[in-house]
Amino acid sequence: MERKKQMDTFGTVALSLFALHLAFNQVVVKVTTGGFEPVFGAGVRSLGAMLVLMVWMHWRGVGIKLPRAALIGGIVSGLLFTFEFMCLFTALDLTTVSRTSIIFYSMPVWLALFAHVLLPGEQLSGLRTLGLGLAMAGVALAVFDRSSGEVSLLGDLLALGAAFSWAGIALCVRITPLSEVPAEQQLIWQLIVSATLLLFAAPFFGGFIREIELIHIAGILFQIFAVASFGFLIWFSLMKMYPASSVASFSFLSPVFAVILGWLLLDEQIGIQIWMALGLVAVGIFLINRR
């Protein structure tokens, strides 16, 4: 796979479509919770993706066993992955795609803040500090908006918890030997740990099935194949092809697409405050990732 020194047309189109893909997945998760209890649905998704990825790794000749030095990082990232999707699925069950996505996709903000404190050479300065402030203001604006469709403070806090967990996974990969293992091994351990814990926890968080229909099963299958297994592998491939900063700069598109899709596909009520929050978060993320 040829390494590119800068973004080209293919990369721009591919990353834009991937951002749209991730945004559409928020809608799919929201719909899927109509048939599956959120925690159980997240566990089924992890279990299905784990099985798909195991077949893929066997075909590619990639082992599952982590080196001893990376084992702790693998377990920690798996625990964070579990908490992330427990929070995200429940948040989407309680509140709108628009609110959840604005808060959840603020992840680069919290990663930049954690890195500023914990990683040498990652200090915030100039435009990145401005971006951090704008994005945090956008998140606060979304949380305090009480006029746009389904409103749940618990849902907002869970979306924020999911964003923190996502940032924690990225940080875990940066500061542990987990960064030295193939992407498939990183992902398979996150899926193994999360599938086990989410399915075990499901009876304590609402049970298993609601009123299941074909659309809910289709939603789970979409998440298994198009997002949690091959979707993440496509993302890792793009990260290998293009500079990380260029890839990261496209992350501001996901909340934009998610708000638009929530409005178009789910007929979500979106007030002016949510649009303002979206603008602040999107601009802030862009500035944080811009060199």
Helices and strands as residue ranges (DSSP letters): H 9-32, H 38-60, H 68-94, H 97-104, H 107-118, H 127-144, H 153-175, G 177-180, H 183-201, G 202-204, H 214-222, I 223-229, H 230-241, H 244-248, G 249-252, H 253-265, H 272-289
